[in-house]
Amino acid sequence: MPKTLKDIAETMRDIDFTMLSTRASDGGVAARPMSNNRDVDYDGDSWFFALDDTEMVADIQRDSHVGLTLHGNTGLLGKPPMFIAAAGKAELIRDKAAFEAHWNSDLERWFEQGTDTPGLVLIKVHADKLHYWDGDEQGEVAV
């Protein structure tokens, strides 16, 4: 049975770390591990925190098209884990109310001053397409 957007979002929520890919200044692809803090909406949005002075933020300012790749830890009955690839656009948010709406205490490992961290930025990725592989099943979900 094909997976729905809700199915994919629930799986994405259970996978903490995501590779976030951007178009680098030299035209190549740059990818970085990012924690989604289990903050994934059923409409295809994922949320990540970063610092404004990073290359990733500069990449997104130049070109908002990004990719996300995720894979689960284990599959059922010895099958490979679920893999997900998402393509979409990123939006940079610098609003403290938005920071607080998406914050969780696990983030203090990287941002010790919490939502008051200087240069904090919230990256909202809205997926246009989600492709998944789950054992022998695969499919694409339009968002």
Backbone bond lengths (Angstrom), bond angles and torsions (degrees), N, CA, C in turn:
res aa  C-N    CA-C-N  psi(-1)  N-CA   C-N-CA  omega(-1)  CA-C   N-CA-C  phi
1 M - - - 1.453 - - 1.534 108.73 -
2 P 1.332 118.21 127.61 1.470 120.80 -179.20 1.526 111.49 -61.33
3 K 1.313 114.93 147.72 1.462 121.44 179.55 1.523 109.81 -80.51
4 T 1.327 115.22 149.52 1.463 122.02 176.82 1.520 109.16 -98.48
5 L 1.323 116.10 170.50 1.460 120.82 175.50 1.526 110.21 -58.63
6 K 1.328 117.01 -40.16 1.462 120.63 178.91 1.530 110.73 -61.92
7 D 1.343 117.43 -42.50 1.470 121.65 177.66 1.527 110.57 -59.07
8 I 1.327 115.98 -47.24 1.467 120.88 -177.76 1.526 110.33 -64.70
9 A 1.336 117.25 -44.76 1.465 120.86 -179.41 1.526 110.67 -61.38
10 E 1.326 117.61 -40.54 1.466 120.14 178.73 1.527 110.70 -63.76
11 T 1.322 117.22 -40.78 1.458 120.59 177.64 1.523 110.17 -65.52
12 M 1.332 117.46 -43.60 1.468 120.82 178.98 1.521 110.78 -60.09
13 R 1.309 117.59 -37.47 1.461 121.57 -179.87 1.527 110.82 -63.91
14 D 1.330 116.89 -31.72 1.465 120.88 -179.11 1.530 112.93 -81.68
15 I 1.315 117.75 -7.74 1.464 121.94 179.49 1.526 107.17 -108.25
16 D 1.317 117.19 107.32 1.463 120.38 -172.56 1.524 112.68 -68.75
17 F 1.320 117.85 -50.41 1.466 118.91 -173.57 1.519 112.07 -96.71
18 T 1.306 113.59 137.93 1.457 125.11 -175.49 1.523 108.10 -127.73
19 M 1.306 117.72 144.00 1.467 119.63 168.86 1.528 106.86 -90.71
20 L 1.321 115.96 120.12 1.463 122.71 178.82 1.519 107.50 -102.43
21 S 1.326 116.25 118.16 1.467 121.68 -177.62 1.517 110.35 -106.01
22 T 1.328 115.58 137.11 1.463 123.14 178.15 1.519 108.93 -128.94
23 R 1.321 115.40 167.71 1.474 120.99 173.14 1.526 106.69 -88.15
24 A 1.327 116.90 118.13 1.466 122.66 -177.82 1.530 111.18 -75.21
25 S 1.319 115.74 166.39 1.469 120.76 -177.81 1.526 112.44 -62.31
26 D 1.342 117.95 -25.73 1.467 120.35 178.84 1.528 112.44 -88.21
27 G 1.340 116.97 5.48 1.461 121.45 178.99 1.510 113.76 92.65
28 G 1.317 117.38 -11.24 1.460 121.18 178.62 1.518 111.35 -79.51
29 V 1.306 115.62 -175.40 1.457 121.87 178.88 1.520 108.31 -106.13
30 A 1.327 116.12 132.11 1.464 122.03 175.59 1.525 107.59 -115.53
31 A 1.327 117.25 137.41 1.466 120.94 -179.90 1.517 109.28 -130.60
32 R 1.330 114.88 141.16 1.455 121.04 -178.99 1.525 109.68 -138.34
33 P 1.343 117.19 144.04 1.467 118.59 174.80 1.522 109.76 -74.90
34 M 1.315 115.77 134.36 1.468 121.94 -179.59 1.517 108.15 -135.67
35 S 1.324 116.40 143.48 1.456 120.65 174.99 1.516 108.75 -89.10
36 N 1.345 116.80 127.38 1.464 119.65 176.41 1.520 110.95 -88.26
37 N 1.342 117.02 -0.93 1.467 122.64 176.85 1.515 112.53 51.55
38 R 1.322 115.15 27.72 1.463 122.13 -179.74 1.530 112.08 61.04
39 D 1.334 114.62 24.44 1.466 121.73 -178.12 1.528 108.37 -102.37
40 V 1.338 116.04 82.87 1.464 123.45 -178.71 1.524 107.08 -130.59
41 D 1.324 116.68 125.91 1.464 121.52 -179.83 1.522 110.32 -92.30
42 Y 1.321 116.07 157.16 1.460 121.23 179.61 1.518 112.83 -69.78
43 D 1.324 118.29 -10.01 1.466 119.83 179.46 1.531 112.07 -94.28
44 G 1.324 117.54 9.02 1.457 120.51 176.38 1.509 114.70 98.09
45 D 1.338 118.51 7.94 1.465 121.07 -179.81 1.523 110.80 -91.56
46 S 1.334 115.66 137.74 1.456 123.58 172.14 1.523 107.06 -125.20
47 W 1.329 116.04 150.04 1.462 121.61 -173.12 1.522 110.03 -126.95
48 F 1.340 116.19 136.07 1.459 122.06 -178.69 1.531 108.80 -140.66
49 F 1.318 116.50 146.22 1.463 121.25 174.05 1.518 109.60 -103.12
50 A 1.332 115.72 146.48 1.459 122.35 178.04 1.530 107.76 -152.55
51 L 1.324 115.02 179.08 1.458 120.64 174.23 1.518 109.04 -104.39
52 D 1.316 114.69 142.17 1.463 122.13 -173.85 1.525 113.58 -60.79
53 D 1.332 117.70 -27.59 1.465 119.88 -174.96 1.530 113.33 -91.54
54 T 1.343 117.36 18.05 1.463 120.19 -178.86 1.531 110.94 -89.93
55 E 1.307 114.53 157.82 1.470 120.80 177.45 1.531 110.88 -62.23
56 M 1.340 116.62 -35.18 1.462 119.80 179.80 1.525 111.17 -60.74
57 V 1.309 117.34 -44.40 1.467 120.73 179.30 1.530 109.50 -64.69
58 A 1.328 117.66 -40.94 1.476 120.60 176.85 1.532 110.29 -61.78
59 D 1.337 116.80 -40.66 1.465 120.40 178.18 1.534 110.43 -60.35
60 I 1.319 117.15 -45.32 1.466 121.57 -178.49 1.525 110.90 -66.38
61 Q 1.326 117.28 -35.64 1.466 119.82 177.15 1.525 111.18 -63.79
62 R 1.341 116.85 -34.08 1.471 121.34 178.65 1.523 111.82 -76.29
63 D 1.341 116.20 -39.90 1.461 121.24 -174.54 1.525 107.53 -151.37
64 S 1.313 116.29 113.31 1.468 120.13 -174.06 1.532 113.77 -79.49
65 H 1.332 118.68 -5.45 1.464 120.67 178.19 1.529 109.37 -72.80
66 V 1.337 115.84 126.37 1.457 121.26 -178.29 1.521 110.03 -136.17
67 G 1.308 114.82 167.94 1.457 121.50 174.31 1.519 109.58 -130.03
68 L 1.320 115.81 149.32 1.457 122.56 174.62 1.520 108.15 -124.46
69 T 1.319 117.32 137.88 1.455 121.05 172.80 1.527 108.34 -128.29
70 L 1.314 115.42 136.72 1.454 122.14 -178.45 1.515 109.11 -138.40
71 H 1.316 116.46 149.51 1.461 118.88 169.89 1.518 109.05 -145.80
72 G 1.319 113.52 140.64 1.454 120.57 -179.46 1.517 111.50 -72.05
73 N 1.313 115.95 169.76 1.462 120.73 -179.02 1.517 113.45 -80.80
74 T 1.317 116.28 -39.24 1.464 119.26 -176.39 1.515 110.10 -142.11
75 G 1.308 115.91 153.95 1.450 121.61 174.19 1.523 109.88 -106.07
76 L 1.301 116.14 166.89 1.458 120.59 179.18 1.524 110.82 -76.17
77 L 1.311 115.91 137.48 1.465 122.95 174.06 1.527 112.69 52.03
78 G 1.326 116.68 42.25 1.450 121.29 175.99 1.513 115.23 80.03
79 K 1.338 117.92 3.02 1.462 120.87 177.74 1.526 109.28 -74.49
80 P 1.330 117.49 161.82 1.458 119.91 175.14 1.532 110.33 -60.66
81 P 1.320 116.78 155.44 1.469 119.08 177.94 1.526 110.77 -69.31
82 M 1.319 115.82 169.98 1.460 120.53 177.23 1.529 109.30 -75.78
83 F 1.321 115.82 137.12 1.453 122.99 176.54 1.527 107.94 -116.62
84 I 1.325 116.31 141.05 1.462 121.37 -179.78 1.522 108.47 -134.95
85 A 1.325 116.22 134.65 1.461 122.55 172.82 1.530 106.87 -124.27
86 A 1.319 115.64 129.11 1.467 120.95 -179.53 1.522 108.75 -123.53
87 A 1.315 115.97 142.18 1.462 121.95 173.74 1.522 107.44 -122.68
88 G 1.322 116.50 139.43 1.456 119.24 -179.63 1.507 112.45 -174.79
89 K 1.317 115.20 -159.57 1.462 121.88 -179.15 1.516 109.81 -120.43
90 A 1.319 114.64 144.14 1.460 121.42 179.13 1.520 109.69 -104.29
91 E 1.313 114.15 145.58 1.464 121.97 176.13 1.521 107.00 -124.69
92 L 1.329 117.17 134.44 1.456 122.36 178.24 1.525 108.70 -95.58
93 I 1.320 115.85 125.21 1.464 121.65 -176.39 1.521 108.56 -118.51
94 R 1.315 116.04 129.67 1.468 121.61 -178.84 1.530 111.19 -121.94
95 D 1.304 116.84 38.81 1.453 123.72 -175.55 1.537 109.35 -110.29
96 K 1.336 116.48 121.44 1.458 120.37 -175.31 1.528 112.26 -62.10
97 A 1.323 118.54 -34.87 1.471 120.11 177.47 1.531 110.07 -61.87
98 A 1.331 117.22 -38.86 1.473 120.80 176.62 1.528 110.01 -67.31
99 F 1.348 117.20 -38.99 1.468 120.03 176.91 1.529 109.59 -56.32
100 E 1.323 115.47 -49.27 1.461 120.24 -176.37 1.527 112.17 -65.66
101 A 1.327 116.81 -32.34 1.467 120.54 179.34 1.530 111.93 -68.77
102 H 1.330 117.30 -25.18 1.468 121.10 -175.48 1.527 113.08 -114.51
103 W 1.316 117.09 5.18 1.464 121.71 -176.32 1.523 111.21 -80.06
104 N 1.325 116.11 146.78 1.458 120.43 164.70 1.524 108.02 -142.46
105 S 1.304 116.34 156.88 1.464 121.21 -170.69 1.528 113.28 -62.94
106 D 1.319 119.26 -22.18 1.470 121.11 177.65 1.527 111.95 -60.77
107 L 1.315 116.65 -24.92 1.467 120.86 -178.16 1.526 112.92 -70.48
108 E 1.325 117.34 -16.79 1.462 120.38 -178.45 1.520 111.76 -64.93
109 R 1.309 117.28 -15.35 1.472 120.82 174.37 1.534 110.02 -60.36
110 W 1.333 116.61 -36.77 1.462 121.45 -178.20 1.526 112.80 -102.75
111 F 1.310 116.38 -26.95 1.471 121.08 -175.62 1.529 107.93 -127.91
112 E 1.352 115.71 84.69 1.465 121.59 -170.95 1.524 113.82 -62.44
113 Q 1.332 117.43 -25.50 1.467 120.09 -179.62 1.528 111.82 -93.29
114 G 1.310 116.55 13.78 1.458 121.02 177.58 1.517 112.27 59.22
115 T 1.317 116.43 -140.76 1.470 120.42 -177.74 1.525 112.42 -70.36
116 D 1.346 117.41 -6.22 1.474 121.68 175.24 1.519 112.17 -93.59
117 T 1.312 118.34 5.02 1.464 121.91 179.35 1.520 109.71 -59.35
118 P 1.337 117.69 124.02 1.470 119.58 178.39 1.532 111.18 -59.55
119 G 1.322 116.40 134.91 1.458 121.74 177.25 1.520 114.52 78.42
120 L 1.327 117.35 10.89 1.461 119.96 -179.88 1.528 109.98 -66.41
121 V 1.316 115.82 139.52 1.463 121.68 176.50 1.528 107.84 -138.90
122 L 1.317 115.58 144.09 1.458 122.63 177.18 1.522 107.56 -104.53
123 I 1.306 115.87 129.46 1.460 121.09 178.62 1.521 107.83 -105.45
124 K 1.312 115.82 119.21 1.465 121.51 175.35 1.528 106.62 -103.60
125 V 1.310 115.99 121.73 1.459 121.00 176.36 1.519 107.63 -108.31
126 H 1.319 115.50 120.60 1.455 120.46 175.47 1.527 107.66 -105.02
127 A 1.318 115.64 113.49 1.462 120.90 -178.40 1.525 110.31 -74.25
128 D 1.333 115.51 138.57 1.464 122.13 172.11 1.521 110.29 -92.10
129 K 1.345 114.83 -36.87 1.467 121.74 -178.43 1.515 108.99 -139.49
130 L 1.313 115.81 144.27 1.456 122.58 174.44 1.523 107.76 -128.03
131 H 1.316 116.49 125.90 1.457 121.18 176.25 1.520 107.05 -113.88
132 Y 1.320 117.57 138.70 1.457 120.08 -178.55 1.516 110.96 -134.26
133 W 1.320 113.34 153.94 1.452 122.99 172.97 1.517 105.98 -131.50
134 D 1.320 117.11 122.14 1.460 121.97 -177.69 1.517 107.68 -134.95
135 G 1.323 116.09 94.28 1.463 120.07 -174.81 1.513 109.74 63.52
136 D 1.318 117.52 -122.14 1.462 121.71 179.31 1.524 112.92 -87.62
137 E 1.305 116.75 -4.89 1.474 121.53 -177.04 1.529 109.97 -99.37
138 Q 1.320 115.31 140.15 1.457 120.50 173.70 1.505 109.08 -145.47
139 G 1.313 115.00 160.04 1.443 118.89 179.59 1.515 111.89 -176.63
140 E 1.319 114.38 174.97 1.451 120.90 178.62 1.520 107.96 -127.91
141 V 1.320 115.77 139.01 1.452 122.10 179.43 1.523 107.49 -119.28
142 A 1.314 117.31 121.64 1.464 121.46 175.57 1.519 107.78 -81.84
143 V 1.307 116.04 142.30 1.467 121.45 -178.24 1.519 108.69 -106.57
